[in-house]
Amino acid sequence: YRRGFHPAFQPLMPYAVGLVELDAGPRLQAHIATPDAATAPHAGDRVEIRFQRLLDGEPAVPVAVRLG
């Protein structure tokens, strides 16, 4: 996303959301920080899921970080 649909998300711009398939089989949506960076995960990459609080006072969300 390059346009925030809520003012609270402006500090996170740009950001992406991806569908991650876990080794155990289930899939989940995860936040992808700095999607334009060379280190950002792309389709088919193996990732690690970390739980991070992106907004003050809100629960932690899954964040996909590319491995290797």
C-alpha positions, -999 to 999 in steps of 0.1 A, spaced: 0 0 0 12 35 -8 -18 53 5 -29 51 41 -66 45 46 -63 55 82 -40 82 96 -25 57 121 -9 38 92 9 68 77 42 60 95 42 25 80 40 37 44 47 19 21 38 -14 34 26 -47 20 5 -77 32 14 -112 20 -1 -146 22 24 -170 39 22 -207 37 36 -223 69 56 -255 68 28 -272 88 3 -264 60 -19 -235 72 -16 -200 56 -17 -167 72 -16 -130 63 15 -112 74 28 -76 73 58 -70 50 77 -40 61 96 -19 35 84 -39 5 106 -19 -19 138 -29 -1 162 -54 -17 158 -75 15 120 -77 13 105 -111 7 91 -120 -27 68 -148 -39 84 -181 -33 110 -169 -7 113 -187 27 104 -164 55 104 -163 93 73 -150 110 79 -126 139 52 -109 159 57 -72 163 36 -44 176 33 -19 147 11 7 164 11 18 200 -16 3 221 -24 -24 194 -17 -61 195 14 -76 178 8 -88 143 27 -114 122 55 -99 102 73 -118 74 111 -115 72 130 -131 44 155 -158 54 191 -158 41 
